[in-house]
Amino acid sequence: MKKSQKWEADIFGIGAEFQRSMSSYWKDIKDNWDEIYRELEVEVNVTSNIRQFGLLEKPPFSEYHLSEEEKQEQGEKGEKGEE
């Protein structure tokens, strides 16, 4: 968030949300939005629901964390039909 504020890049669409939900307030602040955004304090609250749990046989994207030698071994196992 701090980097986007430093660059005055509202990548999360906070200004657009002000414009949609508080249009009369937005009209008062839109000309100074870059400055306001830069100084804005943001609090993030997250609520999540775990729909399913268990063990993964193979973590997603695990091949991206393998050395070249490990990738080659995995390829050889796959060609032989081994797991």
Phi, psi and omega in degrees: 000316183299321180293319179294327177290319179302320182270003181054044181245100182283070185288345180264357176074031181295318177298319179296324178292319174301315182298319181288311190265340182222060189300323180291322176292319180301319180301326179285330187252349189301325181291339180248016187301319181302315180292317179297314181300319181301326184259359185296135173261128185240134175246129181251127175241132183238133172240129180229156176234129176270115183275332183207144177222161180154186180263143174269137176294317179222120181300143178298142178064019182296333181295340180283346182254010181267149173287167179301322179295317179294322177297319180295317178300317180297319178297319179294319178298318180296323179291327181275350181083015179273160174235000000 
